Amino acid sequence: MSQEAENKAFEELKQRAIDLTTPIDFEALISIGVLEKKGAWYQVNKWSELPGHAKAKISATRTGDTLLVKFRAPSKRLAKFPRRKSLPSNCPLGISVGTSQALSWEVRRTHERTAR
């Protein structure tokens, strides 16, 4: 992999980590009508207005007359990843094993959701 491709992949992973660790302002989204609390689930009323970082945190969906979603809690380990400035030479893409596992899990989950 070329240095340019590695840097691009690293930046994409950093952005994904930022999306997954950015807190969701549920109160604001409920107040403007984007979300509505339904027990342990949230009803999505305006999908186009749901922020990207919130979409990245959807862990379960239920469809029917309305779209209901659950969100995952932010990962403390993943929060450390975006602070990295460069790639260590001894690690593929410069990711520690724990962070790599968390990100690869997220990539698989995202791929599974989009493949459905």
Secondary structure, 3 states (H helix, E strand, C coil): CCHHHHHHHHHHHHHHHHHHHCCCCHHHHHHCCCEEEECCEEEECCHHHCCHHHHHCEEEEECCCCEEEEECCCCHHHHCHHHCCCCCCCCHHHCCHHHHHHHHHHHHHHHHHHHC
